Amino acid sequence: MATLLGIDIGSSSIICGLLKGKTVLKESPRTFFKSTHAGNRVEVQPESVLKALAEAIKGLGRDAQNVDAIALATMCPAWCAMDARGKALTPIVTHQDRRSIAEAHALEKRHGRAKHLRLVGSRPFPGGISSTTWAWYRRHEPERLKRADLVGHLNTYLHRHMTGARVTDPSQASFTGLYHTMKLKGWHPDLMAAVGAKAAQLPVVLDANVIAGTITAAAARRFGLREGTPMMTGLLDGSAGVLLAGAAVGQLFNVCGSTDVLALCTDRPKPHPKLLTRALGVDGKFLMVGTLAAVASSLYWWREQAYPEVSVKEFPALLHTLARRGAKAAAGVTFDPYMAGERTSIDQRTGGFSGITLATKRDHILSAMIEGLITASAERLPLMMASGTKILPTVAVSGGGDRLDKLMRRDWPGKWRFRAVTDATMRGLGTLEPVEP
């Protein structure tokens, strides 16, 4: 069994691990990079990711040089344009960026909503489907794009610097908005033409476990790796967790934390405007995904505002007490659960309360937040049940230690069993078996 170096890059941090199958032999300390927020723009400086990656790999010591291959999982989308040397021409524009609303509307109008959904699997959500970001740069900073030799997501940028390869995988390609996701047929001419993309600017799409290249001499020096180490294409971080859960057709995978993600693995996807549908990254499978952008982050925001005497450790007990009382505990207050927007809306929604009176107390508002989030969580199940894929009764669950996942599933329709999977992204990378291209 191969020993892998797993690289897990989230929206603000990186962790590296040595893997033997699903067993983590050693992990590095987590290293961090900053996102900048300016209005509706959310960006990361590319060089800061490279520095954080070098630091994370260094945390494994010389063991990082003695692996058989490297496996990569990254946040997505994280769009970036590069010049002919691989130097970034733009910041990394993350999935939280919402500057491209006008461009998203224009793309959907050009293709037609039904056609775009049929090809891409998702509507062109600003930032979440990065063709909208490409269209924004074409409209507002065309001179930068004229110098672009390669355009892709963070995984493509990293491969360009580590192996020299120009690659991506089907899971990441799905979220570019330029890939014929539903047929896994490569870059689509109509989608490319809409943003002015040229075929030569786009990476080659390879399955996540294919060896896309080997570590160059320059990368070996910079990152503390062994020159010639094979590196797989890699995939989107959420796909790695599904692989750990088994990636069986009909498997539900639920990650509950700051954000709540529910994914259904299928081989016959049926796109829906309220879901994100994308390739898994291997084996010709797909994921249908429903995301609540702010769950724990909303609840703990209210703790900071209204419960200064309640510690983070004590807060979950209050949440579960109020949840057991149900909607009556909200005393008529209701909550729209969109404190961080909505991943499946072009015009971004915001959170809000109604039914507040002079008699409203802080527990009423917290109860309303709990009920609103629980309802939104349950509403995703009928969408997935309507896909035609027979859903397995056991749900794989990953998340924090505050039992928030159990609270969120209170009103799910149907009967379910749940099994916990831990360290899902890192251990999921360990399921990838490197194959030659």
C-alpha positions as CSV (number, residue, x, y, z in Angstrom):
1,M,0.0,0.0,0.0
2,A,1.4,3.4,-1.0
3,T,2.3,6.0,1.6
4,L,0.8,9.3,0.6
5,L,1.4,12.9,1.5
6,G,-2.1,14.4,1.9
7,I,-2.6,18.2,1.4
8,D,-5.9,19.6,2.7
9,I,-6.4,23.3,1.8
10,G,-9.5,25.0,3.2
11,S,-10.7,28.5,3.0
12,S,-8.2,29.8,5.5
13,S,-5.8,27.1,6.5
14,I,-3.7,24.1,5.4
15,I,-2.9,20.8,7.0
16,C,-0.7,18.1,5.7
17,G,-0.6,14.4,6.7
18,L,1.2,11.2,6.0
19,L,-1.3,8.5,5.0
20,K,-1.3,4.7,4.7
21,G,-4.7,4.0,3.3
22,K,-7.3,5.6,5.6
23,T,-4.8,5.7,8.5
24,V,-3.2,9.1,9.3
25,L,0.4,8.3,10.4
26,K,1.3,11.9,11.1
27,E,-0.1,15.4,10.7
28,S,1.5,18.8,10.5
29,P,0.4,21.7,12.6
30,R,-2.3,23.7,10.8
31,T,-0.9,26.8,9.0
32,F,-3.0,29.8,8.0
33,F,-3.4,32.3,5.2
34,K,-5.6,35.4,5.1
35,S,-8.6,36.2,3.0
36,T,-9.3,39.9,2.4
37,H,-12.9,41.1,2.5
38,A,-13.8,44.3,0.7
39,G,-17.5,44.8,0.2
40,N,-18.7,41.8,-1.8
41,R,-15.1,40.8,-2.8
42,V,-13.3,37.9,-1.1
43,E,-9.7,37.3,-2.2
44,V,-6.6,35.5,-1.2
45,Q,-3.1,36.4,-2.3
46,P,-1.7,33.4,-4.2
47,E,1.8,33.7,-2.7
48,S,0.4,33.5,0.8
49,V,-1.0,30.1,0.0
50,L,2.4,28.9,-1.3
51,K,4.1,30.1,1.8
52,A,1.6,28.5,4.1
53,L,1.9,25.2,2.1
54,A,5.7,25.2,2.5
55,E,5.3,25.8,6.2
56,A,2.7,23.0,6.6
57,I,4.9,20.5,4.7
58,K,7.9,21.5,6.8
59,G,5.8,20.5,9.9
60,L,6.2,16.9,8.7
61,G,10.0,17.0,8.7
62,R,12.0,14.8,6.4
63,D,9.1,12.3,6.3
64,A,7.5,14.4,3.6
65,Q,10.4,13.4,1.3
66,N,9.8,9.7,1.7
67,V,6.3,9.3,0.3
68,D,5.2,7.4,-2.8
69,A,2.8,10.1,-4.1
70,I,1.0,13.3,-3.2
71,A,-2.8,13.7,-2.9
72,L,-4.4,17.1,-3.0
73,A,-7.8,18.5,-1.8
74,T,-8.6,22.2,-2.0
75,M,-11.4,24.6,-1.4
76,C,-13.4,25.4,-4.5
77,P,-14.0,27.5,-6.4
78,A,-10.7,29.5,-5.9
79,W,-10.3,31.1,-9.4
80,C,-7.0,32.5,-10.6
81,A,-5.4,33.6,-13.9
82,M,-1.7,32.9,-14.5
83,D,0.9,34.1,-17.0
84,A,3.2,31.9,-19.1
85,R,5.5,31.3,-16.2
86,G,2.7,30.4,-13.8
87,K,2.8,33.7,-12.0
88,A,-0.6,34.8,-10.8
89,L,-2.1,37.7,-12.7
90,T,-5.0,38.0,-10.3
91,P,-5.7,37.2,-6.7
92,I,-7.4,33.9,-5.9
93,V,-11.1,34.7,-5.9
94,T,-12.8,32.4,-3.5
95,H,-16.3,30.8,-3.4
96,Q,-17.4,33.5,-0.9
97,D,-16.9,36.3,-3.5
98,R,-20.2,37.9,-4.7
99,R,-19.0,40.7,-7.0
100,S,-20.2,39.0,-10.2
101,I,-24.0,39.2,-9.8
102,A,-24.6,41.2,-13.0
103,E,-22.3,38.8,-14.9
104,A,-24.2,35.8,-13.5
105,H,-27.5,37.2,-14.8
106,A,-26.0,37.9,-18.2
107,L,-24.6,34.4,-18.5
108,E,-27.9,32.8,-17.6
109,K,-29.7,35.0,-20.0
110,R,-27.3,34.2,-22.8
111,H,-27.5,30.4,-22.4
112,G,-31.0,30.2,-21.0
113,R,-31.6,28.9,-17.5
114,A,-32.6,25.4,-18.6
115,K,-29.6,24.9,-21.0
116,H,-27.1,26.1,-18.4
117,L,-28.5,23.8,-15.8
118,R,-28.5,20.9,-18.3
119,L,-24.8,21.4,-19.2
120,V,-23.2,22.6,-16.0
121,G,-25.4,21.0,-13.4
122,S,-25.9,24.3,-11.5
123,R,-27.1,27.8,-12.2
124,P,-24.3,30.4,-12.6
125,F,-24.1,31.4,-8.9
126,P,-21.8,34.4,-8.3
127,G,-18.4,33.2,-7.2
128,G,-19.7,29.7,-6.6
129,I,-19.5,28.9,-10.3
130,S,-16.4,30.7,-11.4
131,S,-17.3,31.5,-15.0
132,T,-19.0,34.5,-13.4
133,T,-15.6,35.6,-12.0
134,W,-14.0,35.2,-15.4
135,A,-16.8,37.2,-17.0
136,W,-16.3,40.0,-14.4
137,Y,-12.5,40.2,-15.2
138,R,-13.3,40.2,-18.9
139,R,-15.6,43.2,-18.3
140,H,-13.7,45.2,-15.7
141,E,-10.0,44.2,-16.2
142,P,-9.6,42.9,-19.7
143,E,-6.0,43.8,-19.9
144,R,-5.1,41.3,-17.2
145,L,-6.9,38.5,-19.0
146,K,-5.1,39.3,-22.3
147,R,-1.9,38.1,-20.6
148,A,-3.5,34.9,-19.2
149,D,-1.8,31.8,-20.3
150,L,-3.6,29.4,-17.9
151,V,-6.8,30.0,-16.0
152,G,-8.2,27.6,-13.3
153,H,-8.7,27.0,-9.7
154,L,-6.3,26.7,-6.8
155,N,-5.5,23.1,-7.6
156,T,-4.4,24.1,-11.1
157,Y,-2.3,27.0,-9.7
158,L,-0.6,24.6,-7.2
159,H,0.2,22.0,-9.9
160,R,1.7,24.7,-12.1
161,H,4.1,25.6,-9.3
162,M,4.8,22.1,-8.0
163,T,4.8,19.9,-11.1
164,G,4.6,22.2,-14.1
165,A,1.4,20.4,-15.2
166,R,-1.6,22.2,-16.5
167,V,-4.4,20.1,-15.0
168,T,-7.6,19.9,-13.0
169,D,-10.1,17.2,-12.1
170,P,-13.8,16.8,-13.0
171,S,-14.9,17.9,-9.5
172,Q,-13.1,21.3,-9.8
173,A,-13.9,21.6,-13.6
174,S,-17.6,21.3,-12.7
175,F,-17.5,24.5,-10.7
176,T,-15.8,26.5,-13.5
177,G,-19.1,26.8,-15.3
178,L,-17.2,26.0,-18.5
179,Y,-17.2,22.2,-18.3
180,H,-19.9,19.8,-19.7
181,T,-20.4,18.4,-16.3
182,M,-23.5,16.3,-16.9
183,K,-21.8,14.3,-19.7
184,L,-18.2,14.6,-18.3
185,K,-17.3,15.6,-21.9
186,G,-14.7,18.3,-21.4
187,W,-14.8,22.0,-22.0
188,H,-18.0,23.2,-23.8
189,P,-17.5,25.6,-26.7
190,D,-20.7,27.6,-25.9
191,L,-19.8,28.0,-22.3
192,M,-16.2,29.1,-23.2
193,A,-17.4,31.6,-25.8
194,A,-19.6,33.3,-23.2
195,V,-16.6,34.4,-21.2
196,G,-14.0,34.7,-24.0
197,A,-12.1,31.6,-22.9
198,K,-9.7,29.9,-25.3
199,A,-9.0,26.2,-25.2
200,A,-5.3,26.8,-24.8
201,Q,-5.9,28.7,-21.5
202,L,-7.8,25.8,-19.9
203,P,-6.2,22.9,-18.0
204,V,-6.4,19.3,-19.0
205,V,-9.1,17.4,-17.1
206,L,-7.9,14.2,-15.5
207,D,-9.5,12.0,-12.9
208,A,-8.4,12.8,-9.3
209,N,-6.2,9.8,-8.8
210,V,-4.3,10.1,-12.1
211,I,-0.6,11.0,-11.7
212,A,-0.7,14.5,-13.3
213,G,3.1,15.2,-12.9
214,T,6.1,14.9,-10.7
215,I,7.7,17.4,-8.3
216,T,10.1,19.6,-10.1
217,A,13.6,20.5,-8.8
218,A,12.5,24.0,-8.0
219,A,9.4,22.9,-6.1
220,A,11.5,20.3,-4.2
221,R,13.7,23.0,-2.9
222,R,10.8,25.4,-2.1
223,F,8.5,22.9,-0.4
224,G,10.9,20.4,1.1
225,L,9.9,17.5,-1.1
226,R,11.7,15.0,-3.1
227,E,12.3,15.8,-6.8
228,G,10.3,13.4,-9.0
229,T,7.7,12.5,-6.4
230,P,4.4,11.7,-8.3
231,M,1.5,14.0,-7.6
232,M,-2.1,13.1,-8.3
233,T,-4.5,15.6,-9.9
234,G,-6.4,15.9,-6.6
235,L,-10.0,16.9,-6.1
236,L,-12.4,19.2,-4.3
237,D,-12.2,18.9,-0.5
238,G,-15.8,17.8,-0.1
239,S,-15.3,14.9,-2.5
240,A,-12.6,13.5,-0.3
241,G,-15.0,13.1,2.6
242,V,-17.5,11.2,0.3
243,L,-14.7,8.9,-0.8
244,L,-14.0,8.1,2.9
245,A,-17.7,7.3,3.4
246,G,-17.5,4.8,0.6
247,A,-18.9,6.8,-2.4
248,A,-21.7,4.3,-3.0
249,V,-24.5,5.3,-5.2
250,G,-27.3,6.6,-2.9
251,Q,-24.9,7.5,0.0
252,L,-25.7,10.7,1.8
253,F,-22.8,12.6,3.4
254,N,-23.5,15.4,5.9
255,V,-20.9,17.8,7.2
256,C,-22.2,20.1,9.9
257,G,-20.3,23.0,11.3
258,S,-20.0,26.6,10.5
259,T,-21.5,25.6,7.2
260,D,-23.9,22.6,6.7
261,V,-23.3,20.5,3.6
262,L,-25.5,17.6,2.5
263,A,-24.3,15.6,-0.5
264,L,-25.9,12.7,-2.3
265,C,-23.6,10.4,-4.4
266,T,-25.2,9.3,-7.6
267,D,-24.4,7.9,-11.1
268,R,-27.5,9.5,-12.6
269,P,-27.6,13.1,-11.6
270,K,-30.8,15.1,-12.0
271,P,-29.9,18.8,-11.7
272,H,-32.2,21.1,-9.7
273,P,-32.0,24.9,-9.5
274,K,-31.8,24.7,-5.7
275,L,-28.9,22.2,-5.6
276,L,-25.3,22.2,-6.8
277,T,-24.6,19.2,-9.1
278,R,-21.0,18.3,-9.8
279,A,-18.7,15.5,-10.6
280,L,-17.2,13.5,-7.7
281,G,-13.8,13.5,-9.4
282,V,-13.3,9.8,-9.9
283,D,-15.3,6.7,-11.2
284,G,-17.7,8.8,-13.3
285,K,-19.9,9.6,-10.3
286,F,-21.6,12.8,-9.2
287,L,-22.7,14.7,-6.1
288,M,-25.9,16.6,-5.7
289,V,-25.3,19.1,-2.9
290,G,-27.4,21.3,-0.7
291,T,-25.6,23.8,1.4
292,L,-26.6,26.1,4.3
293,A,-23.9,28.8,4.3
294,A,-24.1,29.8,7.9
295,V,-25.3,27.4,10.6
296,A,-22.9,27.2,13.6
297,S,-21.6,30.6,12.6
298,S,-25.1,32.2,12.8
299,L,-25.9,30.6,16.2
300,Y,-22.5,31.5,17.8
301,W,-22.8,35.0,16.4
302,W,-26.0,35.4,18.5
303,R,-24.2,33.9,21.5
304,E,-21.6,36.7,21.2
305,Q,-24.2,39.4,20.9
306,A,-26.7,38.2,23.5
307,Y,-25.2,35.6,25.9
308,P,-21.8,37.0,27.1
309,E,-22.1,35.0,30.3
310,V,-22.6,31.7,28.5
311,S,-19.3,30.1,27.4
312,V,-18.7,28.4,24.1
313,K,-18.5,25.1,26.0
314,E,-21.9,25.7,27.7
315,F,-23.7,27.0,24.7
316,P,-24.6,23.7,23.0
317,A,-26.6,22.6,26.0
318,L,-28.8,25.7,25.6
319,L,-29.2,25.0,21.9
320,H,-30.5,21.5,22.5
321,T,-32.8,22.6,25.4
322,L,-34.5,25.1,23.2
323,A,-34.7,22.7,20.2
324,R,-36.6,20.2,22.4
325,R,-39.2,22.9,23.1
326,G,-39.8,23.4,19.4
327,A,-41.3,26.4,17.6
328,K,-43.4,27.5,20.6
329,A,-40.1,28.5,22.3
330,A,-39.7,31.2,19.6
331,A,-43.0,33.0,20.7
332,G,-43.9,33.9,17.2
333,V,-40.5,35.1,16.0
334,T,-39.3,33.6,12.7
335,F,-35.8,33.7,11.1
336,D,-34.6,33.7,7.5
337,P,-31.4,31.6,7.7
338,Y,-29.2,33.5,5.2
339,M,-26.6,35.3,7.4
340,A,-23.9,34.4,4.9
341,G,-26.1,34.5,1.8
342,E,-27.4,31.5,-0.1
343,R,-25.2,29.3,-2.3
344,T,-28.0,28.6,-4.7
345,S,-29.2,32.2,-5.4
346,I,-27.8,34.6,-7.9
347,D,-29.2,37.7,-6.1
348,Q,-27.9,37.1,-2.6
349,R,-30.4,36.8,0.3
350,T,-29.7,38.0,3.8
351,G,-30.7,36.8,7.2
352,G,-33.6,38.5,9.0
353,F,-36.1,38.2,11.8
354,S,-39.9,38.9,11.8
355,G,-42.5,38.8,14.5
356,I,-40.3,40.7,17.0
357,T,-42.2,42.8,19.6
358,L,-41.3,44.6,22.8
359,A,-42.0,41.3,24.6
360,T,-39.4,39.5,22.6
361,K,-36.5,38.1,24.7
362,R,-33.1,36.7,23.6
363,D,-34.2,33.1,24.0
364,H,-37.1,33.8,21.6
365,I,-34.7,35.0,18.9
366,L,-32.3,32.1,19.5
367,S,-35.2,29.6,19.2
368,A,-36.3,31.2,16.0
369,M,-32.8,30.8,14.6
370,I,-32.7,27.2,15.6
371,E,-36.1,26.5,14.1
372,G,-35.3,28.3,10.8
373,L,-32.1,26.4,10.4
374,I,-33.7,23.0,11.2
375,T,-36.4,23.7,8.7
376,A,-33.9,24.6,6.0
377,S,-31.9,21.5,6.7
378,A,-35.0,19.3,6.3
379,E,-36.1,21.0,3.1
380,R,-33.1,19.6,1.2
381,L,-34.2,15.9,1.6
382,P,-37.3,16.0,-0.7
383,L,-35.1,17.6,-3.4
384,M,-32.7,14.7,-3.3
385,M,-35.4,12.1,-3.0
386,A,-36.9,13.5,-6.2
387,S,-33.6,12.8,-8.1
388,G,-34.6,9.2,-8.8
389,T,-31.5,7.8,-7.0
390,K,-32.5,5.3,-4.3
391,I,-31.0,6.8,-1.1
392,L,-29.3,4.5,1.4
393,P,-30.7,4.6,4.9
394,T,-27.3,5.2,6.6
395,V,-26.0,8.7,6.5
396,A,-22.2,9.4,6.9
397,V,-21.7,12.4,9.2
398,S,-18.7,14.6,9.9
399,G,-18.6,17.7,12.0
400,G,-17.7,19.4,15.2
401,G,-18.1,18.1,18.8
402,D,-21.1,20.1,19.8
403,R,-23.7,17.6,18.6
404,L,-25.1,20.4,16.3
405,D,-25.5,17.8,13.5
406,K,-28.1,15.9,15.6
407,L,-30.0,19.1,16.3
408,M,-30.1,20.0,12.6
409,R,-31.5,16.6,11.6
410,R,-34.4,16.8,14.1
411,D,-37.1,17.3,11.4
412,W,-35.6,15.2,8.6
413,P,-38.5,13.3,6.9
414,G,-38.1,9.5,7.0
415,K,-36.1,7.2,9.1
416,W,-32.3,7.3,9.1
417,R,-29.2,5.7,10.7
418,F,-26.1,7.7,11.1
419,R,-22.4,6.8,11.3
420,A,-19.6,9.2,12.2
421,V,-16.5,9.7,10.0
422,T,-13.6,11.6,11.4
423,D,-10.9,13.6,9.8
424,A,-12.9,13.2,6.6
425,T,-10.9,15.2,4.0
426,M,-7.5,13.9,5.0
427,R,-8.5,10.3,5.4
428,G,-10.5,10.5,2.3
429,L,-7.4,11.4,0.3
430,G,-5.9,8.2,1.6
431,T,-8.5,6.2,-0.4
432,L,-7.0,7.4,-3.7
433,E,-4.8,4.8,-5.5
434,P,-2.4,6.5,-7.8
435,V,-2.7,5.5,-11.5
436,E,-0.6,6.3,-14.5
437,P,-2.1,8.7,-17.1
